[in-house]
């Protein structure tokens, strides 16, 4: 991929990240519990994605196996979404989003081994900057960190980060044939919807997760429809397009723009008040994103240098 094309694809990734940065805001406006919000954002996205996938069916050359891998990636996304939406309740939309997106560290290291993408110095130097930014934004350096129950928020956010990183790796692998992004997104969203339905029907109240409310209420579900179309269809289709076309570390850093913007939306719309340390952390992460976007590139191993 040429440098110009690489940057164009990166812009698509950044556009997708901006779109999904609004998902926590819209979710909060829906006034639904985590199980309900996470499930219906997937369910309401399926008709639009099905139509787009049907229109692009002639260009979808994937095998049944790779389609099932995409479906499985969506199933992995289900516990991430449930944990992420739960984390927002306890620690606010900005910090919850940031913790969940700390997957960048896991994805970068895993891609080094799985895909032979050896991080260059720009990426390696940015990693400790991101870690420092994440630490500051999480509030661990503050005597009174922001959030109704920071302990639960951090636990749910950490679980979300683990499943999110696994999802990104599997989802990227599922579209090595570079099929239309809408088709891959449809398969993954269907897997996530099924996974969230199962999780939402389980008795998880002991870990502070309420069951799904399957009866739609208005205007709550109008917000969830907007969430599905704007973020799940629009934003995530853009991300689905870029994942197999960019080194995994690049896409992960681009997606980190999401929590930075979500923190800003939290401050503006919900009066969430990051401390001075947390504000410094936001700036550090943003600098790292810009650095990797402009200067970073992963260097593939030669065939002879890859280990079995």
C-alpha positions, 0 to 999 in steps of 0.5 A, spaced: 500 500 500 502 506 498 503 512 503 498 516 500 493 510 500 495 508 507 493 515 509 487 515 506 485 509 509 487 512 516 482 518 514 477 513 514 479 510 520 479 516 524 472 518 521 469 511 524 472 513 530 469 520 531 462 517 529 463 511 534 465 516 540 458 519 540 455 512 542 456 513 549 452 519 549 447 517 545 446 510 550 446 515 556 440 519 553 436 512 551 436 511 559 436 503 558 440 498 562 447 496 559 444 489 557 438 492 553 442 498 550 448 493 548 443 488 545 438 493 541 444 497 538 446 491 535 439 488 533 436 495 530 443 495 526 441 489 522 436 491 517 440 496 514 446 492 514 442 486 511 440 491 505 447 494 504 450 487 504 445 484 499 447 490 495 454 488 495 453 481 495 456 480 488 463 483 491 463 478 497 468 472 495 469 470 502 468 463 504 463 460 509 469 459 513 471 466 513 464 468 514 463 464 520 469 467 523 466 474 522 460 471 526 465 469 531 468 475 532 461 478 533 460 473 539 467 475 542 464 483 542 458 481 546 461 481 553 466 487 551 459 491 549 456 489 556 462 490 560 463 497 557 456 499 557 456 497 565 463 501 566 460 507 564 455 507 569 460 506 575 466 511 572 462 515 567 462 515 559 469 518 558 474 514 563 470 508 561 471 508 554 478 510 555 479 504 559 476 499 554 480 502 549 487 500 552 486 494 548 491 498 543 497 495 548 494 488 547 493 488 539 500 491 538 504 486 542 499 480 539 500 483 532 507 483 533 507 475 534 501 473 530 501 478 523 509 479 523 508 486 524 514 489 528 513 496 531 517 501 528 521 506 533 515 511 532 510 506 535 514 503 540 516 510 543 508 512 543 507 506 547 509 508 554 506 515 552 499 512 551 500 508 558 502 514 561 496 517 558 491 512 560 494 512 567 493 519 568 486 519 565 484 513 569 485 517 576 489 513 579 494 518 581 488 522 584 486 522 591 478 522 589 478 519 582 472 521 578 466 516 578 460 513 582 464 506 583 471 507 580 473 500 583 467 496 579 468 501 573 475 499 572 474 492 573 468 492 567 473 497 563 478 492 564 474 486 562 472 490 556 479 491 554 481 484 554 475 482 549 475 488 545 482 486 543 481 479 542 475 482 537 479 486 533 484 481 532 479 476 530 475 481 526 481 483 522 483 476 520 476 474 518 476 479 512 483 477 509 479 477 502 477 484 503 470 483 502 465 489 502 465 492 509 458 492 510 458 484 509 463 483 514 460 488 519 453 484 518 456 478 520 459 480 526 453 484 528 449 478 528 454 474 532 454 480 537 446 480 537 446 473 539 451 473 544 448 479 547 441 476 547 444 470 551 448 474 556 442 478 557 438 473 559 442 470 564 442 471 571 447 476 572 445 481 577 450 478 582 455 482 578 451 488 578 448 486 571 441 487 570 437 483 564 434 485 558 428 489 557 425 486 551 419 491 551 421 497 547 419 504 550 419 510 547 423 515 546 428 511 549 429 506 543 429 512 538 435 513 541 438 506 540 435 506 533 440 512 532 445 509 536 445 503 531 445 507 525 450 512 526 455 508 530 454 501 529 452 501 521 456 508 519 462 508 524 463 501 525 463 499 517 468 505 516 472 501 522 471 494 518 473 497 512 480 499 515 482 493 519 484 489 514 487 494 510 492 497 515 497 494 520 493 493 526 497 497 531 495 503 526 488 502 527 488 501 534 491 508 535 486 511 530 480 508 534 484 511 541 481 517 538 474 515 540 475 515 548 479 522 547 473 525 544 468 521 548 471 524 554 470 531 551 463 530 550 462 527 557 465 534 559 461 538 555 454 534 555 454 531 562 459 536 566 464 530 567 470 533 570 476 530 569 482 533 574 488 536 572 492 530 571 486 526 567 486 532 562 494 531 561 493 524 560 488 526 554 493 530 551 498 525 552 494 520 548 492 525 543 499 526 541 501 519 541 495 518 536 498 524 531 505 521 532 503 514 529 498 517 524 504 521 521 510 517 522 508 510 524 509 504 520 509 497 522 515 493 518 513 486 516 518 480 517 521 477 511 518 469 511 525 467 513 525 471 519 518 469 522 517 463 527 513 457 526 
